[in-house]
């Protein structure tokens, strides 16, 4: 029983390492202009591995959810999915998937005015609102660790591209969770976006 726990942790670690290592321009020589698409295909395949392991071994529930908690989990999960769909209007999905190679300027959506990583925030809520079993608990911890480390690596990349505007933005807006009194107002949003264009 314990062996597949280590196997599960290992596959999540392999996903995290490969996802971080291959980010950026490492795949350009192999895929050229479609390097982002290749990166996403590899990431999807690596993500499937731990889920295949979880499907193979029976999960042990930590407790039996009462009806109200089951209902709450469904409501939260549906809310997260709807929120994620709403965020898509502020992204270039074709560029994100690697179908186009557009270069977008640094902009701050309404979501980014409250937190620097809204997708990570929504993913954390979704992950921890699922029914808790032994294998899902391990996966949730691994995913959380990856999102924390991944957000910091993303911060470094953004600071390299926009050392002034993004540094000031980071001082105003929290990273993974919104916080009262720490939001980007409209005046500062426009000022930082204009500053980013000069960098």
C-alpha atoms as one frame of an Amber mdcrd trajectory, in Angstrom:
protein
   0.000   0.000   0.000   2.745   2.436   0.987   4.707   1.715  -2.194   2.097
   3.275  -4.465   2.132   6.391  -2.273   5.807   6.872  -3.120   5.055   6.097
  -6.754   2.348   8.761  -6.744   4.655  11.324  -5.143   7.376  10.419  -7.641
   5.137  10.951 -10.657   3.957  14.312  -9.355   7.597  15.277  -8.713   8.504
  14.188 -12.244   5.664  16.302 -13.605   6.801  19.347 -11.642  10.453  18.977
 -12.625   9.702  18.402 -16.303   7.151  21.218 -16.399   9.636  23.676 -14.903
  12.673  22.419 -16.835  10.991  22.540 -20.238   9.463  25.989 -19.712  10.812
  28.883 -21.726  12.844  28.233 -24.868  14.172  24.711 -24.201  11.807  23.131
 -26.735  12.373  25.696 -29.483  15.010  23.600 -31.255  12.656  20.614 -31.361
   9.286  22.237 -32.119  10.257  25.654 -33.486   7.324  28.085 -33.465   5.122
  25.297 -32.062   7.257  24.894 -28.948   4.424  26.104 -26.711   2.083  23.535
 -28.225   4.672  20.796 -27.718   5.173  21.948 -24.143   1.441  21.691 -23.443
   1.199  18.228 -24.998   4.061  16.954 -22.843   2.564  18.593 -19.742  -0.812
  16.976 -20.411   0.786  13.548 -20.800   2.802  13.984 -17.607  -0.307  15.100
 -15.706  -2.174  11.974 -16.786   0.371   9.630 -15.171  -0.449  10.304 -11.469
  -4.163  10.187 -12.255  -3.688   6.779 -13.882  -1.952   5.601 -10.717  -4.811
   6.907  -8.571  -7.291   5.115 -10.819  -5.388   1.842 -10.464  -5.367   1.716
  -6.654  -8.500   1.921  -4.485  -8.755   5.211  -2.612  -9.368   5.184   1.131
 -11.732   7.981   2.268 -10.652   9.910   5.344 -14.279  10.254   6.418 -17.804
   9.931   5.083 -19.101  13.316   3.950 -22.534  14.306   5.264 -25.021  15.426
   2.636 -24.522  19.138   3.291 -20.754  18.796   2.786 -21.207  16.891  -0.471
 -23.522  19.632  -1.672 -21.054  22.323  -0.589 -18.255  20.599  -2.495 -20.358
  20.548  -5.657 -21.309  24.203  -5.299 -17.697  25.261  -4.736 -16.412  23.132
  -7.629 -19.018  24.483 -10.037 -18.271  28.017  -8.849 -14.558  27.518  -9.503
 -15.219  26.182 -13.010 -17.480  29.142 -13.807 -14.884  31.546 -12.417 -12.206
  29.919 -14.534 -14.368  30.275 -17.630 -14.779  33.959 -16.792 -11.003  34.430
 -16.586 -10.578  33.097 -20.120 -11.913  36.312 -21.627  -8.772  38.072 -20.367
  -6.305  35.600 -21.896  -5.230  34.767 -25.428  -6.143  31.092 -25.301  -4.718
  30.377 -28.756  -1.356  31.775 -27.639  -1.507  29.953 -24.310  -2.182  26.621
 -26.046   0.558  27.279 -28.566  -1.702  27.569 -31.602  -0.418  31.108 -32.238
   2.838  32.829 -31.371   1.415  36.232 -30.475   3.277  38.426 -27.997   0.904
  40.101 -25.568   1.886  43.172 -23.545   1.731  43.090 -19.764  -1.847  43.889
 -18.739  -3.799  43.450 -15.518  -7.261  41.923 -15.765  -9.883  42.485 -13.032
  -8.727  39.182 -11.540  -5.094  40.279 -11.577  -6.037  43.424  -9.713  -6.756
  41.225  -6.678  -4.108  38.487  -7.016  -1.102  37.876  -9.227  -1.974  34.254
 -10.032  -5.760  33.842 -10.346  -5.547  30.444 -12.087  -3.393  29.066  -9.286
  -5.815  30.502  -6.744  -8.792  28.811  -8.400  -6.882  25.559  -8.788  -6.042
  25.487  -5.087  -9.690  25.971  -4.159 -10.764  23.239  -6.581  -8.112  20.785
  -5.408  -8.850  21.174  -1.696 -12.639  21.150  -2.116 -12.675  17.599  -3.503
 -13.613  14.542  -1.370 -10.524  13.743   0.660  -8.969  10.301   0.304  -5.473
   9.033   1.006  -4.292   9.331  -2.591  -6.064  12.618  -3.234  -4.560  14.129
  -0.078  -1.074  13.225  -1.312  -1.879  14.641  -4.737  -3.321  17.832  -3.228
  -0.127  18.380  -1.235   2.029  17.792  -4.318  -0.088  20.101  -6.472  -0.023
  22.811  -3.799   3.748  22.575  -3.482   4.121  22.778  -7.244   1.846  25.827
  -7.495   3.769  27.658  -4.768   7.137  26.891  -6.387   5.759  27.460  -9.894
   4.356  30.848  -8.955   7.774  31.957  -7.715   9.478  30.808 -10.920   6.842
  32.683 -12.913   7.528  35.764 -10.791  11.219  35.615 -11.678  10.399  35.358
 -15.373   8.036  38.326 -15.210  10.542  40.398 -13.239  13.175  39.703 -15.890
  10.822  40.990 -18.584   9.341  43.883 -16.591  11.724  44.685 -13.711  10.110
  47.970 -12.777   6.379  47.653 -13.405   6.009  44.065 -12.216   8.096  44.670
  -9.097   5.831  47.557  -8.110   2.757  45.498  -9.010   4.010  42.681  -6.742
   4.319  45.099  -3.837   0.670  46.110  -4.215  -1.113  42.873  -5.112  -0.739
  39.563  -3.199   0.365  36.409  -4.988  -1.982  33.467  -4.535  -4.785  34.774
  -2.314  -6.646  38.095  -2.357  -6.239  40.230   0.725  -8.311  43.102   2.010
  -6.741  46.471   1.289  -4.290  45.043  -1.260  -5.809  45.568  -4.688  -4.743
  47.431  -7.787  -6.926  50.467  -8.424  -7.718  51.745 -11.899  -5.241  54.617
 -11.841  -2.332  52.395 -10.824  -3.401  49.716 -13.305  -3.217  52.129 -16.233
   0.050  53.628 -14.991   1.779  50.245 -14.584   0.552  48.982 -17.949   1.923
  52.100 -19.617   5.200  51.677 -17.755   5.448  48.039 -18.856   5.251  49.088
 -22.504   8.446  51.094 -22.042  10.402  48.171 -20.599
